[in-house]
Amino acid sequence: MKLNLNRPLAFFDLETTGINVGADRIVEIAILKAMPDGSEQIKTLRINPEMPIPLQSSLIHGIYDKDIANEPTFKDVAQELADFIGDADLAGYNSNRFDIPVLLEEFLRAGVDFDMNDRKFVDVQNVFHQMEQRTLRAAYKFYCDKDIVNAHSAEADITATYHVLLAQIERYKDTEFEDKQGNISKPVQNDVEALHTFTNMNKPVDFAGRMVFNENDEETFNFGKHKGKTVEQVFDIEPSYYAWMKQGDFPLYTKKKLGEIWDRWNKKKEKLKIEKQQQGQQAQAPKQAQPNVASKPTTPNQARPVFKPQPKKEKPAVDVTNDMLEQLKMKFGK
C-alpha cells in the first residue's frame, strides 16, 4: 500500500550528543520524504555538533568525535535541509517529544525560520504505544516480522519507522479505540489529518511539552507551580514569570512561543488601557444644561427679564412754617 497524501510527509530521525533538547546537538540526520505519487526521496547527513560527543551516546549510535571531525556544522547545512523538507508534514518515532524540538532548536541557532504553523506531525511511537505499548525494534518485528539491521543507525531506524506506519495503518484501519473520556473511534486511518490528531492528543504548543493547549485551545502551562493555568492568566498575576522563563534553561522554541504569547498579551493590555482612557474622557466631558421642565421654556426671541434695583423713594417736600423757624433758633441759639 501507499500513504494517502495531499502533500509530502517527511519522516526523519536524529542521532545526537544526548537527550537534553536545549543543550545537545545533532550528529546525524536522515530524512525519508514520502511523496503523494508514492515515490520516496532520502537525504542523510553527518553533522559536526561543535561539541564533544559523550562516550555513552557514541556507544548507542556508533558515531564518535573522529567520525564527524571534518563534517559540516548544522549552520552550514541548515538551509539545505529546510529546502529539502519544504512544505512537507513531519513524521518520526518519538518525534513530537524529541526529534522535532531538537531540530527546531538547531534551526533557530542557525537563524533559519522553519515555519511549523501549518504543518501536520505524525508520531509513529504514539500510535504504537497507544495500541500496543512496545519499542521500535519490537514494533518492526511485530508489524513487519523483520529485524532492524544496523539498529540505531539513523537511516535504518527511519526506514523501519516508515514501514511500521504502513503496517499500522493496514492493521488498525478497522480497529476501535476508546479514549480516557470513553469516546470510541477508529483513529488509525490512511490520512495524515487523522494520524496527526491521534498522535497529538496533548496538543503541545512548543513540542517540548512545557505548554499545551487546553480544551478551549488556550495556551496552558504544563509544569511547575502554574501547571493547568493559562499562560495569559499567569502573566496577569505574575508577569515576572515571563522574564524567569526567558532567562532560564528552556528550549529556544519554547521561549519563542512564549514571546509570541507575551506580545499578544501586551497588545490586549494596551488596547484595554486605551479603551479605559476614552471612557474616562467621555465621563469627564461637561454636560449640556438641561431645561427646567417646571418653568416655561424660552424662545430665541423671548429674552429673559433683567432684574434692576429700584431707587429709594424720596419723602415729599414740606412747607416751612414760623413755628419750625422758632424751634431751630432755640436749638442752635440764633
VENBELDA-V993487 format. One record per pair of residues at least 6 apart in sequence whose ideal C-beta (glycine too) atoms are under 7 Angstrom apart, sorted by sequence separation. I is the first residue (numbers start at 0). GAP is how many residues later the second one is. D is the distance in Angstrom with one decimal. If there is no record, write none. Layout:
i = <I/I>
gap = <GAP/GAP>
d = <D/D>
This chain:
i = <2/17/33/34/57/127/139/140/149/150/177/204/212/213/220/290/297/16/32/91/106/148/186/204/212/233/234/15/16/31/32/133/139/147/175/176/203/204/210/211/219/220/225/15/202/210/219/245/15/16/31/52/89/103/131/175/176/187/201/202/210/211/219/220/244/15/30/52/127/136/174/186/210/218/219/13/14/30/52/147/173/209/217/218/245/14/51/174/208/209/220/244/29/136/204/13/172/225/28/171/172/241/11/12/172/11/27/28/11/26/27/48/143/168/26/47/139/143/167/210/241/9/10/25/45/46/99/135/142/168/26/45/9/10/25/47/49/143/24/46/47/135/139/142/7/8/24/45/46/47/81/95/135/138/142/7/24/26/46/94/7/46/95/234/7/77/94/142/4/6/77/89/93/231/5/81/88/90/230/234/2/4/88/89/90/91/92/93/16/44/73/77/81/88/91/92/78/90/231/16/77/27/74/1/16/17/26/73/16/123/17/16/123/127/209/26/42/123/126/130/218/92/207/209/205/207/14/206/207/210/205/14/25/205/205/28/204/30/30/32/126/92/92/91/121/126/119/126/119/121/125/90/121/9/120/25/119/122/20/121/7/9/11/8/12/120/6/7/8/9/10/11/12/20/25/6/9/10/20/6/8/21/20/13/12/15/11/13/13/61/60/59/88/95/103/95/100/99/100/95/43/43/95/96/29/28/29/27/31/31/29/33/31/14/13/12/12/107/12/107/11/104/10/104/12/104/107/103/10/100/10/100/0/0/8/3/2/3/4/20/21/21/21/20>
gap = <6/6/6/6/6/6/6/6/6/6/6/6/6/6/6/6/6/7/7/7/7/7/7/7/7/7/7/8/8/8/8/8/8/8/8/8/8/8/8/8/8/8/8/9/9/9/9/9/10/10/10/10/10/10/10/10/10/10/10/10/10/10/10/10/10/11/11/11/11/11/11/11/11/11/11/12/12/12/12/12/12/12/12/12/12/13/13/13/13/13/13/13/14/14/14/15/15/15/16/16/16/16/17/17/17/18/18/18/19/19/19/19/19/19/20/20/20/20/20/20/20/21/21/21/21/21/21/21/21/21/22/22/23/23/23/23/23/23/24/24/24/24/24/24/25/25/25/25/25/25/25/25/25/25/25/26/26/26/26/26/27/27/27/27/28/28/28/28/29/29/29/29/29/29/30/30/30/30/30/30/31/31/31/31/31/31/31/31/32/32/32/32/32/32/32/32/33/33/33/34/34/35/35/36/36/36/36/36/37/37/39/40/40/40/40/41/41/41/41/41/42/43/43/44/45/45/46/46/46/46/47/48/48/48/51/52/52/53/54/55/61/64/68/69/70/71/72/72/73/73/73/74/74/75/75/76/76/76/77/77/78/78/78/79/79/79/80/80/80/80/80/80/80/80/80/81/81/81/81/82/82/83/84/85/86/86/87/88/89/90/91/92/103/103/103/104/106/107/107/108/110/111/111/112/124/125/125/126/126/127/128/128/130/139/140/141/144/144/145/145/146/146/147/147/148/148/148/149/150/150/151/152/165/169/183/186/187/187/187/187/227/228/229/230>
d = <6.3/3.9/5.7/6.9/4.8/6.0/5.8/6.3/4.5/7.0/5.0/3.8/6.4/4.6/5.6/5.6/6.4/4.6/6.7/4.8/4.2/6.2/6.2/6.0/6.9/5.4/6.3/5.0/5.2/6.0/4.3/6.2/5.3/5.8/5.4/6.0/5.4/6.2/5.3/5.7/6.4/5.8/4.8/6.4/5.5/6.5/6.7/5.7/5.5/6.2/5.2/6.6/6.3/6.5/6.6/5.8/5.3/6.6/5.3/4.0/6.0/4.7/5.2/6.3/6.9/6.1/6.9/6.4/5.0/5.7/6.5/4.0/6.0/6.4/6.8/5.3/5.2/4.9/5.5/5.0/6.4/6.0/4.7/4.5/7.0/4.1/6.0/6.6/5.7/5.7/6.4/5.8/4.3/6.2/5.1/5.5/6.4/6.9/5.5/3.6/6.2/6.7/6.4/5.3/6.9/6.6/5.3/6.6/4.4/6.8/6.4/6.9/5.4/6.1/5.6/4.9/4.5/6.6/6.0/6.4/5.3/5.5/4.4/4.9/6.9/6.6/6.3/6.5/5.2/5.0/5.3/5.4/4.8/6.8/6.5/4.5/5.7/5.5/3.5/5.9/6.4/6.3/5.8/3.6/5.3/4.8/6.7/4.4/6.9/5.1/6.9/6.3/6.8/4.9/6.2/6.5/5.9/6.1/6.9/6.7/5.3/5.3/4.4/6.8/6.8/7.0/5.3/6.6/6.6/6.6/6.0/6.0/6.7/6.9/6.6/5.4/5.3/6.9/5.0/5.0/5.6/4.3/4.0/4.5/4.1/6.7/5.0/4.5/5.2/5.9/4.7/3.7/5.5/6.5/6.8/4.8/5.9/6.5/5.2/6.1/4.5/6.1/4.2/4.3/5.1/6.1/5.1/5.8/6.3/5.2/5.7/5.6/5.8/7.0/6.5/5.7/5.3/4.9/5.3/6.1/5.6/5.4/4.8/5.0/7.0/7.0/4.1/6.4/5.2/6.6/5.6/6.0/5.9/4.2/4.6/6.9/5.4/6.4/6.7/6.0/6.1/7.0/4.5/6.4/6.3/6.6/5.0/5.9/6.5/4.5/3.8/6.9/5.8/5.0/6.3/6.5/4.1/4.2/6.9/5.5/6.9/4.0/6.8/6.1/6.0/6.8/6.2/3.8/5.0/5.6/4.7/5.5/6.9/4.5/5.7/6.4/6.9/6.0/5.6/6.6/5.4/6.5/6.4/5.0/6.6/6.2/6.4/5.8/6.8/6.8/4.9/5.6/5.6/7.0/6.7/6.5/4.4/4.9/4.7/6.7/6.5/5.2/6.3/6.6/3.8/6.6/4.4/4.7/5.3/6.6/4.8/7.0/5.5/5.1/6.8/4.6/4.9/4.5/4.0/6.4/6.4/5.7/5.3/5.3/6.8/6.3/6.9/4.3/5.8/5.8/5.0/6.3/6.1/6.1/6.2/4.4/6.5/6.0/6.5/5.5/6.2/6.5/4.5/5.0>
